[in-house]
Structures are given as structure tokens and as C-alpha cells.
């Protein structure tokens, strides 16, 4: 299992196994988002088996299948809702973690800037530079200045928070 945290409240991973779910719960995650369509997996890793294992481990399980190269606005909205409605940290997985990081970046472009989203994903090995045009198209709703981000964090008591040096400290 290779959990790659993008923020304190959202991590991505390549394909997990049903037996990993107990350790995922023990690591503090409360919700798992499956971004793989069933046709990509053998029966042992398809939705029914993974949901049963997740629920047995005490995890919420959300299915948001993203077809490689065919990401939809509905996928992004479903991911954003699953993240926003979680009662604690979320782990999303797909074959490599890339689709899960793409969905997160598109869902978080407001309030985070494309530069921040791309940098956060890059720290975990995901190159989202190719996604920049789409992120920039959504950018008007993004907060750009570190001071504004810190003010938002202070006002709400949650991320995103970026220090005046532009280093990500906490992003929710």
C-alpha cells in the first residue's frame, strides 16, 4: 500500500487491496473513494468486494469511477462532494493515484491556484502540468495571494492556509 497525502485531509493511492482497508482505518481515514471502474479490476477488487471490506473495517465507501481520458464534470462534482461531506480524512484510489489527484485538483481550483495544486500533486509524484489550461480556465474563482489564504484559514479555522513565503502549511 502506497498512501500519498496531498493534504492532511486527502490522500491518494494506487490500487489498494481489500486487506489494506483495516490499516487504512487504523491510519485515521474515515472515507475511501474508489475512482476505478469495475472493468479494470478482477472480481476480488471490484466495487462489491471492496465495499464489503471497507464497511467491515468501519470505513465509508464512495464509488466515483473515472474512465481514463474521459473524466467528466460529474466525476469532479462527485469527488468534491465526497471530500466535503467526509467526517474525517479521505483516501481516494485508482490504478496509480493519478485520476484521484486530477479529480482533487479540479475540485479544489477554487480556492487554490493552479500553481499551488500542481505543486502539491508534484510533491507526491503526480505531474499535473498538462492540466494547467483547464485549471487556469477555472482560476477566476481561485484565491491567489498567500495573505488572502491565511485570512480565509484564520476566519474559518480550516485550510487552505499558506504562509507569507508561499509554502503550503495546511490545505483542506
PELINZI-V589019 format. One record per residue. N is the residue number from 1. NEAR is the number of other C-alpha atoms within 12 Angstrom. Layout:
n=N near=NEAR
n=N near=NEAR
This chain:
n=1 near=22
n=2 near=23
n=3 near=31
n=4 near=29
n=5 near=32
n=6 near=38
n=7 near=33
n=8 near=26
n=9 near=31
n=10 near=42
n=11 near=40
n=12 near=44
n=13 near=35
n=14 near=29
n=15 near=34
n=16 near=35
n=17 near=29
n=18 near=29
n=19 near=21
n=20 near=27
n=21 near=36
n=22 near=25
n=23 near=23
n=24 near=34
n=25 near=27
n=26 near=14
n=27 near=23
n=28 near=23
n=29 near=34
n=30 near=33
n=31 near=37
n=32 near=49
n=33 near=48
n=34 near=47
n=35 near=45
n=36 near=36
n=37 near=28
n=38 near=23
n=39 near=16
n=40 near=20
n=41 near=22
n=42 near=16
n=43 near=15
n=44 near=19
n=45 near=29
n=46 near=26
n=47 near=30
n=48 near=21
n=49 near=23
n=50 near=36
n=51 near=27
n=52 near=22
n=53 near=28
n=54 near=34
n=55 near=23
n=56 near=18
n=57 near=26
n=58 near=21
n=59 near=33
n=60 near=32
n=61 near=33
n=62 near=33
n=63 near=29
n=64 near=33
n=65 near=32
n=66 near=35
n=67 near=22
n=68 near=22
n=69 near=9
n=70 near=15
n=71 near=25
n=72 near=20
n=73 near=17
n=74 near=17
n=75 near=31
n=76 near=28
n=77 near=21
n=78 near=27
n=79 near=40
n=80 near=31
n=81 near=22
n=82 near=32
n=83 near=36
n=84 near=20
n=85 near=17
n=86 near=25
n=87 near=18
n=88 near=23
n=89 near=31
n=90 near=42
n=91 near=49
n=92 near=49
n=93 near=45
n=94 near=38
n=95 near=29
n=96 near=26
n=97 near=38
n=98 near=35
n=99 near=40
n=100 near=48
n=101 near=45
n=102 near=45
n=103 near=46
n=104 near=48
n=105 near=48
n=106 near=40
n=107 near=35
n=108 near=39
n=109 near=34
n=110 near=27
n=111 near=33
n=112 near=40
n=113 near=37
n=114 near=35
n=115 near=31
n=116 near=39
n=117 near=41
n=118 near=33
n=119 near=25
n=120 near=37
n=121 near=35
n=122 near=22
n=123 near=18
n=124 near=25
n=125 near=23
n=126 near=29
n=127 near=22
n=128 near=31
n=129 near=22
n=130 near=15
n=131 near=27
n=132 near=23
n=133 near=17
n=134 near=22
n=135 near=31
n=136 near=25
n=137 near=16
n=138 near=22
n=139 near=25
n=140 near=16
n=141 near=18
n=142 near=27
n=143 near=28
n=144 near=27
n=145 near=23
n=146 near=27
n=147 near=19
n=148 near=23
n=149 near=35
n=150 near=30
n=151 near=20
n=152 near=25
n=153 near=23
n=154 near=17
n=155 near=13
n=156 near=13
n=157 near=15
n=158 near=20
n=159 near=28
n=160 near=39
n=161 near=34
n=162 near=31
n=163 near=22
n=164 near=16
n=165 near=13
n=166 near=22
n=167 near=20
n=168 near=29
n=169 near=23
n=170 near=28
n=171 near=34
n=172 near=37
